Structure formats: structure tokens, C-alpha cells
Amino acid sequence: MTPDGKWRVFVRRGDPWSPERWTAVVGEARATSPVHGSKHATTHHWSSGGRDVYVKNYHSYGRLTMLKDCLRPSKARHVQRISARLAAESFVVPEVLAIGERRCGPFLRGAWVATAALTGTPVAVELARTDRQLDTKRATLRALGTAVARLHQANFTAGDLVPSNVWVDEGRVVFLDLDRTVAGHWASSWWRVRRNLVQLNRHVLPGVSVTDRLRVYRAYTRARDWDATLARRRLGWVVRKTIQRRQRFDGVPRDYATRVSFRELMRASTGGPAS
């Protein structure tokens, strides 16, 4: 056991670096400018000695969050466990190299996770490319819908399934940011998975039309083996909730959102290849 207030570092089996080396690497990464930050966590990119690593530092904020952290594993531990479960089901996820956490008694004072850098590109970047054939773009859309359906069929629900957390690597779909991803038989129920469909659909992306969004949804419903009536009814719910989310999070005026068509509401100013 490590004394209270000291960092406990857990390293992936077979990794050549010791816990002490990982502690030093995390310190060096924290000294760099973050590549992403929020009230929840800050992510840093570190590269040296042939290793390319992302370090995500989790923040404790608010009394409620601090209380929850007393009763549950740290986010770093959760990412380690859920990544292993996803990899065991043949999903492509970032490889967890090491995690660290620091507690004073039951209170979590800090946590971090180090993952190997990915190859590939974010799905939004891939779909916006103008040098791709339409067949390639459509194959990517189908792969995306099928991968999300397989995720749900395997009893996982992603915590934040936004386009920036989905990458494409040689035709394979990669899921990132697993902090709030959950597993369990209840995780595949419609009331849980429907939020993922809205998260994926809400963002306006260059090169992505409403027809493209339908291709993703149709691939999803085919993989879930939904009949046409069920798919249409649930599509209506996704569209309505997407409109609400655009008003709430993107500042779209309500009178505009209710006046224009869904196609107009989700149109980007610039686009990739026609659909």
C-alpha cells in the first residue's frame, strides 16, 4: 500500500517503463501546453525516445463530484477497465499504458491516464475530404453506423459520442474518450443508446449532409435488425431531440429552428463531395 497523499502508479504489463519513469513523463507532459482542456480534465501530448503519448489529467471540482469520487474508482481506473473490456470485444480503442491516482483516505486528490497516440484521422476530417471518391465516403458512413450498432449490441454505451471522439483508421472505427462509457445489459436499452445517436448527429460538419446522416442511421438500424416501422419512429425522436440540442448548446434561436427544414438547420457553410 502507498501512504495517503502519495501517487499510486499502475503500469501496463510488459511496458518497459517503471512507475517512477511514468511519473516523470507525466510531470514533463504537464509542463507543456494542453491540447484540450475543460473543467473535467486537461490533455497533454508528449513525445520522446520513440514514444508518442497522450496524458489526461482529471480534475476534482465541486463537492458533489468529490463525494462521488469517494464512492467509485477514479476516472483513470475506469478508463483502464473499460478499455480492456472493449478491446476484448475487438473494438479499437487507445491503448492504456499507465494510470496514476492519489488519495487522502477516501478522498481522490488527483488521477491521470496515459494512452498511446493513435494513427488515423477524426471521422469529421475524413468525411470533409474532397479528394475521396463518393464510394469511399459512403463506406465510411456505413462503417460508422455499423460500429456504433455493434457497440450497443455488445452492451456498451459511449459517454460522449461526438465526432471528435470517433476516428477512422484504414476503414476501422476507433472510439476515444471513454471516461463515461458504461457497460452492462441495461446499457443497450433504447433509453440509454438513443443519447449516443443524438450526440453523433447534433454537430454540423463540412461535407456531411442530411442524406449522409441517414446513411449512418440506416446502417445502424440494419445492424440492430430493427423493422422499418420501429426505425422510422425512433428516427423522429432523434431528429426532434437533435433540434432541441442545437437550440440549447449551439444557441440556435427557437423561431429559426422551428421555421426551417432539418436539412437547412444541419447544413454547413462549406462542404465536401456531394452525396
C-alpha beads as a LAMMPS data file, in Angstrom:
LAMMPS data file: protein, C-alpha beads

275 atoms
274 bonds

1 atom types
1 bond types

-500.0 500.0 xlo xhi
-500.0 500.0 ylo yhi
-500.0 500.0 zlo zhi

Masses

1 110.0

Atoms # bond

1 1 1 0.000 0.000 0.000
2 1 1 1.081 3.546 -0.706
3 1 1 0.820 6.109 2.117
4 1 1 -2.047 8.602 1.922
5 1 1 -1.348 11.538 -0.339
6 1 1 1.203 9.662 -2.464
7 1 1 0.730 8.786 -6.101
8 1 1 -0.011 5.146 -6.917
9 1 1 1.029 4.305 -10.468
10 1 1 -0.122 1.193 -12.324
11 1 1 1.779 0.292 -15.485
12 1 1 0.570 -1.959 -18.287
13 1 1 2.081 -5.424 -18.071
14 1 1 5.101 -5.677 -20.344
15 1 1 5.661 -1.935 -20.577
16 1 1 9.401 -1.136 -20.456
17 1 1 8.998 1.904 -18.192
18 1 1 8.838 1.803 -14.416
19 1 1 6.232 3.673 -12.336
20 1 1 8.928 6.213 -11.490
21 1 1 9.630 6.827 -15.158
22 1 1 5.935 7.293 -15.884
23 1 1 5.642 9.751 -13.012
24 1 1 8.452 11.792 -14.547
25 1 1 6.855 11.630 -18.012
26 1 1 3.531 12.871 -16.647
27 1 1 5.332 15.764 -14.977
28 1 1 7.042 16.659 -18.257
29 1 1 3.760 16.418 -20.166
30 1 1 2.000 18.699 -17.691
31 1 1 4.661 21.336 -18.315
32 1 1 3.569 21.572 -21.961
33 1 1 0.586 23.483 -23.315
34 1 1 -2.569 21.335 -23.212
35 1 1 -4.067 20.143 -26.482
36 1 1 -7.511 20.075 -24.892
37 1 1 -8.949 21.303 -21.644
38 1 1 -12.218 21.531 -19.736
39 1 1 -13.376 21.657 -16.139
40 1 1 -13.301 17.846 -16.173
41 1 1 -9.787 17.196 -17.457
42 1 1 -6.760 18.528 -19.303
43 1 1 -4.961 16.546 -22.009
44 1 1 -1.291 16.933 -22.921
45 1 1 0.718 15.442 -25.783
46 1 1 4.218 14.137 -25.016
47 1 1 6.682 12.619 -27.474
48 1 1 10.270 11.493 -26.873
49 1 1 12.507 8.480 -27.293
50 1 1 10.315 6.908 -29.938
51 1 1 7.181 7.016 -27.784
52 1 1 4.133 9.146 -28.574
53 1 1 1.811 9.544 -25.613
54 1 1 -1.274 11.468 -24.523
55 1 1 -1.653 12.199 -20.811
56 1 1 -5.094 13.099 -19.498
57 1 1 -5.235 14.715 -16.055
58 1 1 -8.574 14.581 -14.263
59 1 1 -9.753 17.429 -12.040
60 1 1 -11.790 17.289 -8.874
61 1 1 -14.381 20.052 -8.929
62 1 1 -17.455 20.674 -6.833
63 1 1 -18.448 18.987 -3.597
64 1 1 -20.783 16.523 -5.314
65 1 1 -18.036 15.296 -7.642
66 1 1 -15.625 14.957 -4.722
67 1 1 -18.220 12.911 -2.837
68 1 1 -18.818 10.641 -5.842
69 1 1 -15.072 10.113 -6.204
70 1 1 -15.026 8.708 -2.658
71 1 1 -17.516 6.021 -3.659
72 1 1 -16.235 4.964 -7.080
73 1 1 -12.985 4.152 -8.880
74 1 1 -11.130 7.111 -10.334
75 1 1 -11.811 8.067 -13.945
76 1 1 -8.330 6.804 -14.788
77 1 1 -9.106 3.384 -13.314
78 1 1 -12.443 3.338 -15.114
79 1 1 -10.791 4.096 -18.474
80 1 1 -8.283 1.308 -17.850
81 1 1 -11.024 -1.214 -17.135
82 1 1 -13.486 -0.206 -19.853
83 1 1 -10.702 -0.079 -22.461
84 1 1 -9.722 -3.642 -21.591
85 1 1 -13.335 -4.792 -21.916
86 1 1 -13.784 -3.058 -25.263
87 1 1 -10.509 -4.457 -26.615
88 1 1 -11.606 -7.940 -25.531
89 1 1 -14.702 -7.448 -27.711
90 1 1 -12.446 -6.499 -30.667
91 1 1 -13.221 -2.774 -30.573
92 1 1 -10.368 -0.437 -31.483
93 1 1 -9.598 1.920 -28.594
94 1 1 -6.496 3.810 -27.462
95 1 1 -4.055 1.561 -25.622
96 1 1 -3.761 2.415 -21.932
97 1 1 -0.071 2.437 -20.982
98 1 1 -0.231 3.598 -17.354
99 1 1 -2.556 5.237 -14.851
100 1 1 -1.964 7.132 -11.629
101 1 1 -4.165 8.169 -8.746
102 1 1 -3.627 9.934 -5.440
103 1 1 -5.953 9.676 -2.442
104 1 1 -6.012 11.037 1.066
105 1 1 -8.087 8.443 2.874
106 1 1 -11.214 8.029 0.706
107 1 1 -10.775 11.398 -0.979
108 1 1 -9.418 11.430 -4.532
109 1 1 -6.846 14.197 -4.930
110 1 1 -5.754 13.521 -8.488
111 1 1 -5.737 10.993 -11.309
112 1 1 -4.242 10.630 -14.766
113 1 1 -4.179 8.142 -17.617
114 1 1 -1.506 7.787 -20.302
115 1 1 -2.513 6.305 -23.655
116 1 1 -0.628 5.559 -26.828
117 1 1 -1.153 8.040 -29.647
118 1 1 -3.434 6.880 -32.437
119 1 1 -2.961 6.588 -36.135
120 1 1 -5.810 7.578 -38.425
121 1 1 -7.906 10.732 -38.562
122 1 1 -11.039 12.086 -36.852
123 1 1 -14.143 10.966 -38.711
124 1 1 -15.193 14.601 -39.308
125 1 1 -11.892 15.297 -41.064
126 1 1 -12.190 12.128 -43.100
127 1 1 -15.717 12.956 -44.264
128 1 1 -14.773 16.536 -45.190
129 1 1 -12.018 15.444 -47.566
130 1 1 -12.662 16.450 -51.154
131 1 1 -10.076 14.076 -52.641
132 1 1 -12.061 10.962 -51.739
133 1 1 -14.363 9.054 -54.059
134 1 1 -18.023 9.012 -53.096
135 1 1 -17.887 5.243 -52.648
136 1 1 -15.151 5.673 -50.052
137 1 1 -17.112 8.322 -48.192
138 1 1 -20.256 6.221 -48.178
139 1 1 -18.305 3.187 -46.957
140 1 1 -17.042 5.295 -44.045
141 1 1 -20.600 6.370 -43.194
142 1 1 -21.813 2.771 -43.248
143 1 1 -18.848 1.635 -41.142
144 1 1 -19.640 4.322 -38.595
145 1 1 -23.274 3.302 -38.228
146 1 1 -22.376 -0.381 -38.048
147 1 1 -19.647 0.199 -35.451
148 1 1 -21.967 2.176 -33.171
149 1 1 -24.617 -0.531 -33.515
150 1 1 -22.061 -3.201 -32.622
151 1 1 -21.013 -1.141 -29.602
152 1 1 -24.595 -1.092 -28.369
153 1 1 -25.214 -4.746 -29.190
154 1 1 -22.183 -5.607 -27.074
155 1 1 -23.874 -3.788 -24.149
156 1 1 -21.757 -0.642 -24.143
157 1 1 -22.966 2.953 -24.239
158 1 1 -20.449 5.676 -25.034
159 1 1 -20.333 8.603 -22.645
160 1 1 -19.614 11.297 -25.223
161 1 1 -20.076 10.019 -28.775
162 1 1 -19.339 13.290 -30.566
163 1 1 -17.486 13.295 -33.922
164 1 1 -14.195 14.424 -32.343
165 1 1 -14.194 11.241 -30.248
166 1 1 -14.549 8.939 -33.251
167 1 1 -11.600 8.305 -35.566
168 1 1 -11.134 6.257 -38.712
169 1 1 -8.006 4.193 -39.277
170 1 1 -7.814 2.241 -42.563
171 1 1 -11.545 1.625 -42.536
172 1 1 -11.699 0.755 -38.839
173 1 1 -13.714 2.924 -36.470
174 1 1 -11.868 3.933 -33.291
175 1 1 -13.665 5.138 -30.135
176 1 1 -11.946 7.693 -27.887
177 1 1 -12.655 9.496 -24.609
178 1 1 -14.008 6.564 -22.628
179 1 1 -14.326 8.377 -19.284
180 1 1 -18.102 7.942 -19.115
181 1 1 -18.529 4.857 -21.290
182 1 1 -20.547 2.236 -19.422
183 1 1 -21.132 -1.476 -19.816
184 1 1 -23.921 -3.809 -18.736
185 1 1 -27.045 -5.427 -20.148
186 1 1 -29.087 -2.311 -19.308
187 1 1 -26.586 -0.199 -21.329
188 1 1 -28.009 -1.416 -24.648
189 1 1 -31.586 -0.366 -23.937
190 1 1 -33.127 2.287 -26.168
191 1 1 -33.401 4.854 -23.367
192 1 1 -29.617 4.615 -22.943
193 1 1 -28.328 4.282 -26.521
194 1 1 -30.548 6.968 -28.035
195 1 1 -28.406 9.708 -26.459
196 1 1 -25.428 8.402 -28.478
197 1 1 -27.388 8.813 -31.714
198 1 1 -28.178 12.424 -30.803
199 1 1 -24.586 13.145 -29.735
200 1 1 -23.295 11.859 -33.062
201 1 1 -25.948 13.682 -35.054
202 1 1 -26.028 17.109 -33.385
203 1 1 -22.861 18.657 -34.820
204 1 1 -22.853 20.478 -38.142
205 1 1 -19.915 19.188 -40.157
206 1 1 -18.473 20.279 -43.510
207 1 1 -19.124 17.673 -46.169
208 1 1 -21.855 15.922 -44.179
209 1 1 -25.411 16.297 -45.460
210 1 1 -28.704 15.058 -44.051
211 1 1 -28.517 12.258 -46.599
212 1 1 -25.160 11.254 -45.113
213 1 1 -26.696 11.242 -41.638
214 1 1 -29.429 8.955 -42.916
215 1 1 -26.823 6.581 -44.316
216 1 1 -25.275 6.290 -40.858
217 1 1 -28.674 5.742 -39.263
218 1 1 -29.744 3.143 -41.821
219 1 1 -26.524 1.206 -41.340
220 1 1 -27.169 1.353 -37.609
221 1 1 -30.772 0.128 -37.852
222 1 1 -29.813 -2.689 -40.232
223 1 1 -27.131 -3.875 -37.836
224 1 1 -29.618 -3.675 -34.932
225 1 1 -32.188 -5.562 -37.040
226 1 1 -34.933 -3.007 -36.453
227 1 1 -38.010 -3.226 -38.659
228 1 1 -38.922 -0.240 -40.825
229 1 1 -41.738 0.977 -38.539
230 1 1 -39.550 0.980 -35.442
231 1 1 -36.678 2.668 -37.298
232 1 1 -38.948 5.475 -38.583
233 1 1 -40.483 6.096 -35.172
234 1 1 -37.115 6.300 -33.442
235 1 1 -35.669 8.453 -36.214
236 1 1 -38.385 11.002 -35.498
237 1 1 -37.313 11.098 -31.849
238 1 1 -33.623 11.556 -32.815
239 1 1 -34.491 14.443 -35.152
240 1 1 -36.649 16.206 -32.548
241 1 1 -34.017 15.826 -29.850
242 1 1 -31.265 16.988 -32.222
243 1 1 -33.214 20.200 -32.903
244 1 1 -33.619 20.759 -29.155
245 1 1 -29.910 20.181 -28.528
246 1 1 -28.930 22.625 -31.260
247 1 1 -31.046 25.269 -29.574
248 1 1 -29.688 24.509 -26.122
249 1 1 -25.980 24.023 -26.831
250 1 1 -25.390 25.839 -30.121
251 1 1 -27.504 28.917 -29.492
252 1 1 -29.799 28.367 -32.470
253 1 1 -32.859 30.611 -31.995
254 1 1 -36.048 28.666 -31.393
255 1 1 -38.062 30.537 -34.014
256 1 1 -35.389 29.754 -36.626
257 1 1 -35.066 26.090 -35.616
258 1 1 -38.806 25.553 -35.874
259 1 1 -39.193 27.523 -39.105
260 1 1 -36.520 25.968 -41.351
261 1 1 -36.234 22.393 -42.543
262 1 1 -33.977 19.929 -40.747
263 1 1 -31.791 19.854 -43.859
264 1 1 -31.286 23.609 -43.677
265 1 1 -30.712 23.528 -39.927
266 1 1 -27.884 20.977 -40.279
267 1 1 -26.253 22.487 -43.386
268 1 1 -22.604 23.548 -43.075
269 1 1 -21.293 26.636 -44.842
270 1 1 -18.715 24.566 -46.670
271 1 1 -18.894 21.027 -47.849
272 1 1 -17.018 18.060 -49.128
273 1 1 -18.048 15.805 -52.001
274 1 1 -21.690 15.755 -52.888
275 1 1 -23.748 12.915 -51.526

Bonds

1 1 1 2
2 1 2 3
3 1 3 4
4 1 4 5
5 1 5 6
6 1 6 7
7 1 7 8
8 1 8 9
9 1 9 10
10 1 10 11
11 1 11 12
12 1 12 13
13 1 13 14
14 1 14 15
15 1 15 16
16 1 16 17
17 1 17 18
18 1 18 19
19 1 19 20
20 1 20 21
21 1 21 22
22 1 22 23
23 1 23 24
24 1 24 25
25 1 25 26
26 1 26 27
27 1 27 28
28 1 28 29
29 1 29 30
30 1 30 31
31 1 31 32
32 1 32 33
33 1 33 34
34 1 34 35
35 1 35 36
36 1 36 37
37 1 37 38
38 1 38 39
39 1 39 40
40 1 40 41
41 1 41 42
42 1 42 43
43 1 43 44
44 1 44 45
45 1 45 46
46 1 46 47
47 1 47 48
48 1 48 49
49 1 49 50
50 1 50 51
51 1 51 52
52 1 52 53
53 1 53 54
54 1 54 55
55 1 55 56
56 1 56 57
57 1 57 58
58 1 58 59
59 1 59 60
60 1 60 61
61 1 61 62
62 1 62 63
63 1 63 64
64 1 64 65
65 1 65 66
66 1 66 67
67 1 67 68
68 1 68 69
69 1 69 70
70 1 70 71
71 1 71 72
72 1 72 73
73 1 73 74
74 1 74 75
75 1 75 76
76 1 76 77
77 1 77 78
78 1 78 79
79 1 79 80
80 1 80 81
81 1 81 82
82 1 82 83
83 1 83 84
84 1 84 85
85 1 85 86
86 1 86 87
87 1 87 88
88 1 88 89
89 1 89 90
90 1 90 91
91 1 91 92
92 1 92 93
93 1 93 94
94 1 94 95
95 1 95 96
96 1 96 97
97 1 97 98
98 1 98 99
99 1 99 100
100 1 100 101
101 1 101 102
102 1 102 103
103 1 103 104
104 1 104 105
105 1 105 106
106 1 106 107
107 1 107 108
108 1 108 109
109 1 109 110
110 1 110 111
111 1 111 112
112 1 112 113
113 1 113 114
114 1 114 115
115 1 115 116
116 1 116 117
117 1 117 118
118 1 118 119
119 1 119 120
120 1 120 121
121 1 121 122
122 1 122 123
123 1 123 124
124 1 124 125
125 1 125 126
126 1 126 127
127 1 127 128
128 1 128 129
129 1 129 130
130 1 130 131
131 1 131 132
132 1 132 133
133 1 133 134
134 1 134 135
135 1 135 136
136 1 136 137
137 1 137 138
138 1 138 139
139 1 139 140
140 1 140 141
141 1 141 142
142 1 142 143
143 1 143 144
144 1 144 145
145 1 145 146
146 1 146 147
147 1 147 148
148 1 148 149
149 1 149 150
150 1 150 151
151 1 151 152
152 1 152 153
153 1 153 154
154 1 154 155
155 1 155 156
156 1 156 157
157 1 157 158
158 1 158 159
159 1 159 160
160 1 160 161
161 1 161 162
162 1 162 163
163 1 163 164
164 1 164 165
165 1 165 166
166 1 166 167
167 1 167 168
168 1 168 169
169 1 169 170
170 1 170 171
171 1 171 172
172 1 172 173
173 1 173 174
174 1 174 175
175 1 175 176
176 1 176 177
177 1 177 178
178 1 178 179
179 1 179 180
180 1 180 181
181 1 181 182
182 1 182 183
183 1 183 184
184 1 184 185
185 1 185 186
186 1 186 187
187 1 187 188
188 1 188 189
189 1 189 190
190 1 190 191
191 1 191 192
192 1 192 193
193 1 193 194
194 1 194 195
195 1 195 196
196 1 196 197
197 1 197 198
198 1 198 199
199 1 199 200
200 1 200 201
201 1 201 202
202 1 202 203
203 1 203 204
204 1 204 205
205 1 205 206
206 1 206 207
207 1 207 208
208 1 208 209
209 1 209 210
210 1 210 211
211 1 211 212
212 1 212 213
213 1 213 214
214 1 214 215
215 1 215 216
216 1 216 217
217 1 217 218
218 1 218 219
219 1 219 220
220 1 220 221
221 1 221 222
222 1 222 223
223 1 223 224
224 1 224 225
225 1 225 226
226 1 226 227
227 1 227 228
228 1 228 229
229 1 229 230
230 1 230 231
231 1 231 232
232 1 232 233
233 1 233 234
234 1 234 235
235 1 235 236
236 1 236 237
237 1 237 238
238 1 238 239
239 1 239 240
240 1 240 241
241 1 241 242
242 1 242 243
243 1 243 244
244 1 244 245
245 1 245 246
246 1 246 247
247 1 247 248
248 1 248 249
249 1 249 250
250 1 250 251
251 1 251 252
252 1 252 253
253 1 253 254
254 1 254 255
255 1 255 256
256 1 256 257
257 1 257 258
258 1 258 259
259 1 259 260
260 1 260 261
261 1 261 262
262 1 262 263
263 1 263 264
264 1 264 265
265 1 265 266
266 1 266 267
267 1 267 268
268 1 268 269
269 1 269 270
270 1 270 271
271 1 271 272
272 1 272 273
273 1 273 274
274 1 274 275
